[in-house]
Amino acid sequence: MVSRIQSKALLHAQLASVFQARGFEGATLNELAAAAGLGKASLYHHFPGGKAEMAAVLLRDAVAQLEKGAFAKLNGTQPPQERLQRFVDSFSDYVDGGESHCFIAVLAQGSTAKAHKKLIAQQYDDWLRHLATVFEQTGDKPKRAQRAAAKLLADLYGFLLVAKLCSDSKHFRQGVKRLKKELA
């Protein structure tokens, strides 16, 4: 028997797949309900606030997943360059080597961006500070560390965007490979 936590995680994954494929505006309640194997009424039972509530919950899930995966790799006693490379690998895992979207980036676009702008911007700033701290541990001065942190995130998201524009994840994987060499 599937536990309630497992079924909730599965429900969230099913809904996230629709949002990732169609975007917030393109995802219809019919598609979301069908992906979840629920009727619209049951979907509203889980998310009384409709699509907006679903997006907010899934955004928090995505932030938690990146925190637990990629950003947790920045902690530890390994050399900072190794921790940065592990971060890059974990981010790559999060987006399935460029095959998937970053849910946070999906919600940062379109009409839903305004509703989640503050949370996304705050989270991005927290992540930049975390990365900058690790770059400082490599010997970078604070301003250079901040620029390096911003460049790292810009590179990762840029590689992902190019992979999506070209419908070819090799662009992401090649970019990650070059990035890891730079970090070594």
Secondary structure, 3 states (H helix, E strand, C coil): CCCHHHHHHHHHHHHHHHHHHHHHHHCCHHHHHHHHCCCHHHHHHHCCCHHHHHHHHHHHHHHHHHHHCCHHHHCCCCCHHHHHHHHHHHHHHHCHHHCCCCHHHHHCCCCHHHHHHHHHHHHHHHHHHHHHHHHHHCCCCHHHHHHHHHHHHHHHHHHHHHHHHHCCCHHHHHHHHHHHHHHC
